[in-house]
Amino acid sequence: MNHYFALVQKDADSAFGVIFPDLPGCFSAVDDAGDVVPQAVDALALWFEDQDIVAPSSLDDIRARYADELAEGAYLVSVPHIRNGGKTKRVNLTMEQSMLDAIDTAARQQGITRSAFVAQAARLVIEQRV
């Protein structure tokens, strides 16, 4: 899985703007800092639907290219490219019965399957490990 660096900027009276230096036209904007990475993950997935895979630049290269913006308060986040593959695969997982019961209860409350719940939980953890 590739990770791409996103440059995040925010003016006092604006949303957080997110651009990907390696991916022209790939951007996002969010009002809450906690939504930067999840929305950036979605932006990456959408951008790559119509584009070929691009090798990500190094952190040093991005820092050098955006030194002025970083000095003015912008910051970088590493965003995983999680492909929207559409293809599913059956897997076998092992866990404590009490955890399985908790997953089933939470999935039922959300009106989704156990598999969908586990996939969503995994995605959230992957998105937040930046």
Secondary structure, DSSP 8 states (H G I E B T S, - for coil): --EEEEEEE--TTS-EEEE-TTSTT-EEEESSGGGHHHHHHHHHHHHHHSS-------HHHHHHHTHHHHHTT-EEEEEE----------------HHHHHHHHHHHHHHT--HHHHHHHHHHHHHHH--
